[in-house]
């Protein structure tokens, strides 16, 4: 895969069959276009080459196709000021997570994300520190990790406008739901 440092642009690249497709630490990364498929993790931010937390900031990830990355398509660790825009994440083989945002991440914006496939734990694992913004998320998912939103320690999502479809019973079939606008969602 690609190991990136300061002020890096990855433009229309394919990363397939890697442990990590793109790993970034420090400041300034743009990943625009391309295909990140069948990796352990497609894109991993906020860790150095030894997998130790290393602050990452000012990142734009946009217009990617991400398919069957076994642990996560995108994993955000120790990072801030990250924008994920207009990406598609698919799990043709059961994957642990689609988008995995750790509690070390903050100031993350996700807009126009499509998530589909089968997830073991959760399609979207969001543990980030606020403020974070989620807009226009569309999903079609199945499997044990069918829940779109996972928050640790049984904490709940409180909304200004209730989003009742966040916790629907699951019968093992792929469920098609309308896009969710997370603009008014607050993690508690």
N, C-alpha and C positions, 0 to 999 in steps of 0.2 A: 504494500500500500504506500500511501504518501504520508511522510512525516513532515509537518510544516511548522515554521516558526513565525517571526514577525512579518507583517505586511505581505501575505501570500494570497495569490489568486489561483484557483483551480478552475479552469474553464473547459467545459464539455469533455470531461475525462470519464473513462470507464474504470472502475475498480471492482474486480470480481475474484472470488476465491482467496481473499486475504484474511488475515486475523483481524486487522482494522483497515478499512478502505482509506480513510483520511483521519489522521491524528493531528490535533493542533494544540499548541500551548503558546502563551504570550498574547500579543495584541495584533489584531488586524487579519481577518481571513474572509475571503469571498469564495464561495463554492457555487458556481453558476452552471447549470445544465449538466448533463451526464447521467451515467447509470452506475449505481452502487448495489451490486447483487451478489448473493451467496457468499457473503463475508460473515465472520463472527459478529462484528459490529461495522456498520456502514461508515458512520462518521462519529468520532469520539473527541469531545472537547474538554479541556481542563485537566489533562494528565500529561506528564512527560513520558519519555521513552521507557522509563522504569515502572510506569503505571502509578506514580506518586502524584497526588494533587498538585497542580501547577496552574495558577490563575490565568484565565483566558478571557479576552474581552474584544468587543467590536467585531462581531461575526455576522455575516449574511449568508444564509443557505437558501438557494432558490432554484426552482424549475428542475428538480431531480426526479428520477425514477429509481425507487428503492424497493428491491424485491428479495424475499427469503434470506434476510440477514439473521442468523440463528439466535443471537442474544438480543440485539436491538438494531433497528435501522439507524437511529440517531440516539446517542447517549450524551447528555450534558452533565458534566461534573462541575468542577470549580470554575464557573464562568459567569459573565455578566454582559449585558447589552448584546443579546443574541436575537436575531430575527430569522424565522423560518417561514418562507413564503412560497406558496404554489407548488408544493411537493406531493408526490404520491407514494404511499408506503403499502406494500402488499406482502402477505405471508402465504405463499403457495404451499410451503411446508410449515408445520407448527413452529412458531417463533415465540421466544419469551416475551418480548415487548416490541411494539412498533416504535413509539417515541418514549424515551426514558429520561425524565428530567429529575436529577437528584436534588437533595436538600441543600447542596452546595451552590446551586444555580440561582441567579436572581436577574430581574429585568429581562425576561424572555418574552418575545412576542411571536405567536404562531398564527398565521393567517392563510386561509385557503389550503388546508391540508385534507387530503383524501386518504383514508385508512381502510384496508380490506384484508380479508384472510382469516387464518386461525391463529390465535394467540394463547399460550399456555398460562401466562399470568395476567397480563392486561395489554390491550392495544395501546393505551396511553397511560403511562405511569408517571403521574405528576406529583412530585414531592417538593417542588421549588419554593423558595422564599419569595413572598410577594415583594414588589409588584410584578405580576405576569399578566399577559393579555392573550386571550384565545378567541379568534373570530373565524366563522365559517369553516367549521370542522364537519366533514361528512364521513360516515363510516358504514361499512357493511362487513360485519365480523362474526366469528363463531368460535367455539372451543371453550375449554375451561376458563380461559381468561377473557371471556366475552365482554366483561365490564369495560365500558369506554373510559371511565375515570377511576383511578385507584388512588386512595389517600391512606397513608399508614395509620395504625392504631385506631381504626374504626372511626376516625374523625369524618365528619360529613361535609358535603358541599351545601352551603347556604346560598340561596339566590334571591335577588330582588324580584325576578319573574320566575316562578317555579319551572324547572325543567324535569317534568315527571318521567321522561323516558330514560333518565340516567340509571334507574334501578328497575328494570323490567325482568320478569321471569324469563329464563332461557330454556328452550326445549332442544338444544343441540343443532338447530338449523340456523343458517345464515339469516340474519334479520336486516331488512332494509329500513332505515329510519331517515327522516328528513335531516338536512344539515342543522347542526346545533350552533347557536350563536352564544359564545361564552363571554360576551362583553360584560354582562352584569353578574358574573359568577365570582364569588369571594370564597377563598379557602379559609376554613376556621379550624 
